[in-house]
Amino acid sequence: MAATDQIRRFADIAAAMRLARELIGHDRWSVERLEALQRRRLQELVRHATASSPFYRERYAGLDPGDPVELSRLPAVDKATVMARFDDLVCDRRLTLAAVEAHLDGLTRDELLLGQYRAMATGGSTGRKGVFVADRAEWRQYLAGFFRWNHYVGLTPRLPRLRVASIAAARPLHMTYRMAASIDVGLHRVLRLEATTPLPAMVEALNRYRPQFLYAYGSVLGLLAAEQLDGRLRIAPTAIASSGETHTDELRDAIRAAWGTSSFEMYAMTEAGILGSHCDRHSGIHLFEDQAIVEVVDERGRPVPAGQVGHKLLVTNLVTRVQPLIRYEVSDMVAMAAERCPCGRPFRLLAAVAGRNDDILYLPAAAGGTVAVHPLALRTALAGIPGLAQYKVVHDADGLHVRAALRPGAAAEETVRQVTDRLAEKLAAQGVARPAVQVELRDHLQDERDTAGKFKLVES
């Protein structure tokens, strides 16, 4: 790496750490003070977008957003529109979708586009590609959010340095890789493994390294918890953290059984950085509302009450100015908690992330037509089957196919019977007509991960 790149990286880290201290200070704010900050930043964002983005100038023409701005008066925008109108939406006319994609195709590490922009891509759970850019000032804000998350989980620099194991994306297209590359200046001793690493090799590396802090996608933690309980993995991390995938109740139970602790669940996305995290109370995910506004809405974009799972989110990124995202649709189905955390922080809590609306299956109904089957129904049916190490449910024209990996020593025939019977019973109870379930046994499902190393439980 060139000396100028190193100098720039240290400058960004130092600035991000200063910003992180400000963000951590917001933990002591009142709700009223936090809401005042949101209103001011939202006003600035809408003004900037209208002045600098041809897309938003056109989209907001004739609208009265109010003074202060009322989000409910502004139309939502989805990923397909962001990509179709990319060249008009961004606020730097040099940034075109063709130029950004050409830059992404040649990425080998943490290179910047035009000397100032980080470009990242996400396929998301929908399979629709998204391309997002952030300048250095915005990236410092993202890193500040990351350092705040470090504070929440106790991952602060110390001597001797902590042994950290991170199992995540290994390609520079993805935010997890770029954040890791940006802050890799020796604050901790870090073992980095790809999420697609074969499980035996992962276990061997972790046993040698003996991490004090373990970060991994939820599906990886589930596999490692089973290895720990079976005695092949022998590590004793003092803290565990995860993000990127839906956390099931059985995963939480497995982590607690394996290591006697709860995982700090982080909520993040390429489009907005780190949106929230557990604190040490583990009562829900604190939304970092000083950096983004999150609305939980139904299919028609109407707000849903606390405690009720919405159909999607509308996320307004208060940090970005190069590629403004205002009421950006995200397919996550979440429920907001009715109460705030006992820790006293002013942020609202996500009580549950139930999955993604893209994972809802529409199957032939016994009464005619179709019936919507929530992925939670499938997960509930398969929870507790002792021989099942990992599974993926794929819906196609022939019915439901379950790709399954078994735990060592599991009775294959009995496990397949349980999977088939429980799914068929659950689907019939949901009103599905003659559900056809086929089970395909595999040695592992690591090759089912996407380019970021994430694993999708349900796919249509």
N, C-alpha and C positions, 0 to 999 in steps of 0.2 A: 504494500500500500504506500502511495506517495506521501511525503511528509506533509504536504498541504492538506491531503485528505485526513491525516491523523489530527492535525491542528484543528481543522473544521469539526471533526467528530468530538474532540475534547471540549471545544467551545459549545457545541450543541448540548453535550451532557451537562456541563456546568450550568448552562442556562435552564435546562430542563429541571435540574435539581432545585434551583432557586424557585422556579414556577411550582414545583411539587410542594415546597414548603408553604407556599400561598394556598394551594389546594387543600393541604392537610389542615391549615388554619380554618378553612371553611367548615370543618367538622364541628366547630364551636359556635357557628352562626345560628341565628334564629331562622325559622322558616320564612318569616317576612323579609329578612335581609337577603336570603337566597332567591326568593321570588323577584325581588327588586333587581338583582343582578341578571336574572334570566330575561326580564322585560327589557333592560337596557341592551343586552347583547343581541336579543332577537330584533330589536329596532335597528341596531347597527347592521345586522346581517341582511335584513330585508332591504334596507336602503342601499347597501353595497350591491346586492344581487340585482336590484332594479336598475342601478346606474351602470353596472359593468358587464352584465350577462344579457346578450340579446334574447336568449330563451326566456329568462324571467321577466325582462321588460315586456316581451310579447304576452307572456302568460298572465301577468298582473295588470295588463292594460285595462283600464276601466274599473278595476277593483278598488274598493276602499278598505285597506287592511285595518283601519282604525288607528288611533293615537292614544295610548300605546297600541302596538300591533296585536290583533287577536288572531291567533293561529287558526281558529275554526273558520275564518273567512278566506283562508288561502287554500287553493286546490292542492291535493296530494300529487306526488310524482312517483312513478314506479321505475324499476331497473330498466325495463325495456325502453322507456322514454328517455331516461338518462343516457343510455347507449345510443339510441337513434339520433338524439339531438346533442351529442357530446360536444361537437365543435362550436355550437351556439351557446351551450350551457356554461362552459368554462370561461374564466375571466381574463385569460391570457390568450390572445389570438394566435400565438405561436403554437399553442397546444392543440393538435388535431388528433383524432382517434388513430389515424394511420401512423402518425409520428410516434405516438405513445405505444402502440402495439409493436411497431418496429423496434423500439427501445426495449420492450419487454422480451421480445424474441431473442435479443442478444445479451440479456442479463447473465452475469456469472457470479456477482457478489452484490454489494450495496452501492452500485453506481447510481449517479444522479443524472436525470435528463435535463439538458440545457444548463447543467451545472448547479441546479437549484431544486429540482423536483424529484421526489420519490414516486415512482409509479408502481402500482400493485394491481393484481388481478384476483378475482374470485369467481369460481363457478357457482358458489352457493349451493344450497340444497335443491334449488330449482333447476340447476343445470344450465341456466342462462348466464353467460359470461358477463362480468362487470369489470370495468377498468376505472381505477380511482387514483388521483394524484394529490400530493400534499407538498407544499413548499417547506423551506427549512423552519420558518416560524411556526407553521402548523405542526410539523413533525416534532418540534420541541414541546408543544402542548400535548401531543400523543405520548411522548416519552415521560412528560410530567405525570400524566395519568398512570403510566406504568410504574413510576417510582412511588406514587401514592399507593398503588396496589401493593407494592413491596412493603410499605409501611403497615398496611392492614394485615399482611400475613406474617410479619416479623422477619422479612428478608432484608435486613439492613447490614451494610458492610461492617465487618469486624475482624479482629485478629485473634487467633488464627482464622483464616478465611473459611467461610462455609463451603462444604461440598454440596454442590447443587447438581441434580440430574434433570435434564429437560428432554422430553420425548415429544417431538412435534414435527412441524413441516421442515423440509430440508431444501426447499427450492426458493430462490430469491424473489419469485413472483409473489410470495405470500407474506402477510404482515407479521406473523410470528417469527419468521426467519429474519425479516428486516429489523424488527425491534431487537432481537438477540444480537444481530450484527452491529447495530448502532451503539449498544451499551457494552460491548465486549471489550473492556479495558482492564480486566483483571480484578474487578471488585470482589468476585467470588471465584472459587475453583469450579469449573463447569464441565460436566460430561454431557455432550449433546448426542442424542440418538434419534434416528429417523423413526417415525411412527410405523413405518412399513418394515422395520427390522424383524426378522423371524424371532418368535418368542423365546426359544432356547438361547439364542445369542444375546437377546435383551437381558434375560435373567442372569446369564454368566457375567455380562458387563456390569450390571448393577451389584451383584454379589462382590465383585472385585472392588468396586468403587465405594460402596457403603455410603450412599448419599444421606446427608442430614436433612435436605429439602428435596422433595420430589414433585416435579410438574409433569403432567401428561394429559392427553385427551382422556375423556371419561371411559371410552371403550378400552383404551390401553390399561387404565387403572383397574378395570374389571378383570382383565386377563391377569394382571400382576397380583391382584388380591387373591385370586384363585391359586396362583403359584405359591404365594406366601402361606396360605392356609394349608396347602399340600406339602409344604416343607422344602420345596425346591428353591424358592426365593427366600433369602435370609437377610433382610435389611430392616432398619429401625429408624425411618425418617421421623424427625420431630414435627415436621409440618408437611402437608400434602396439598397441592393445588391443581386445579383443572379448569379447562374451558373448551369451547369449540363444539361441544356436542350436548345433546339432551341428557340430563342426569335422571336416571330412574331410581325409584325407591330401593330396588334390589341392589343397585350399584352403591348407594350410600350405605346400606347395611353391610355389603361385602367389604367396603373400605374400613368401616368401624370394626368389623370382626377381624380383619387382617392386621390392622395397626392400632386399634384402640383410639382412633381419633376421627374427626370429621374432615372432609376435604373443603378447602376454601374454593368455592366455585366463583370463577370470574366470568363476567358476561362481556364479550367484546365482538366487534365486527370490523372488517376492513373499511367500511364506509364511515366509521365514526370512532375508531380506536376502542379504548376500554370504557365501556358504558357503566360498569358497576362490579361490585364484589361483595362477598361475605365479609363481615367483621368477625371478631373472635367469639361473638355470641351465636353465630351460624343461624340466625333467625330469618334470613332471607338475603337477597342481593340488594345492597344499597345502590341506588341509581345515582351516578355522579352528575347531578342535574346542573352543576355549574359549567359543564362542558357539552351537554346535550339535553334536549327536551324529548321525553318519550311519552307518546299517547297510546293507550290501549283501546282499540276500537273493534267494532263488529264488521260484518261483511260489507256494510254500506258506509263504513267510515264514521259511524256514530260512537261516542265514548261509551264504554261499559263500566259498570260500578266496580269498586274494589271487591275482591273475592271471586269475581266471575272471570273465567278464561275468555279472552278476546280472540278474534279471528286473525288479527294481524296487529302490527305496530306501525305508528308513524313516528319516524325519528328525525328531529331537526338538529343538525350538527352545528353547535354554536361556535366552533373553533375554525372551521374551514372557510376560506374566502376565495381560493382559486377555483374550486369546484363546489359551489354552494349546494347543499342538500337540505331542502326545507320540506318537511312533512314527507319524507322518503319512506315508501312502503317496504316493510320487512315482514316476511311470512311467519315469524315466530308467534306462537300462541302462548300468551303469558297471562298470569293473574297478578294484579297489584294487591298487596296486603292492605287490610283495613287499618292497621295500626303501624306506627313507626317503631323502629327498633328500640329496645330498652337501653341501648348504649347512649342514646341522647342525640345522635347525629340528625341533622335536619332533613336528610334525604328520604324520599319514599323508598319502600321496599318492594321488590318483586317476590311474591310468595312462592311462585311456581313457574317453571318454563315447561309447558306440557308437550312441546313439539313444534312442528311447523304445519301450516295449513296445506302445504304441498304434499305432506305425508298422508293426508286423509284419503282413504280409498273409497271409491264409488262402485259398489258391487251390486249385481242383480238382486232385487228384493223378492221375497216370497210372495208379497202382495202385488207384485208388478212394479215396473219402474226400477229405480235404483235406491240404495240406502247408503248414507255416508257413514263410514266406519272410522272412528278416530284411532290413531296409532296407539293411544293409551289402552284401548281394548285388546289389541294384539299383544302389547307388552304385558298386560295383566294376565292374559291367558298363558303366556310362556314363563312367567316369573315362578321361581320355585321348583322348576324341573331340575333335579339334582345332577343329571348327567350332562346338562347343556352348558358348554363353556361360552359359546358365542353363537349368535344367529343373525340372519338377515332375511326379511320377508320381502319377496319380489312379486308384484302383481302384474300379470300380463294377460293376453287373450285366453290363455289356457287355464287361468285360475291363479291360485297362490302357490308360490314355490318358496319353501323354507330352506335356505342354505345354512347348514348347521355344522359346528365343530364341537366335538364331545370332549369332556374332561377325561383325563387318563383313567383307565379302568372302568369307564361307564359301559353299561350294557346297551349296545347299539340298538338292538331290536326293541327293547323296552322304552328307550328314550324316544325313538321315532314314533312309537305308538302313542306315547304321552303327548308329543308335539301335535300329532295329527288329531287326536281325540279332543284335546283341550282347545285347539284353534277352531275345530269344527263346531264344538259345543258353544264357544263364545260367539262365533259368527252367526250361528242359528239363533241365539238369544238376541242378536242385534237385528234379526229379521232378514238375514241373507238367505237366498234360495240355494239349496243344495251346494254348500261351499265345497269346492274341490281343493284339497290340500295335498301337495306333494313335497316330500322331504328329501333333500340331497345332502348326504354326509360328505364333509371335506376335512382334510387334515387341519386346515386353518383358513381364516378368512382375511388374512393380511393383504391379499391382492385385491380385495374389494374396497380398499381405501381410495379416496380421490387424490388429486395431485397435491393437496395440502396435508395428506395423511389422515384425514378425518373419515369417520365410519358412519354410514347411514343405516339405521335399523330397518326402516321401511322405505320401499321404493316402488313407484308405479311406472 
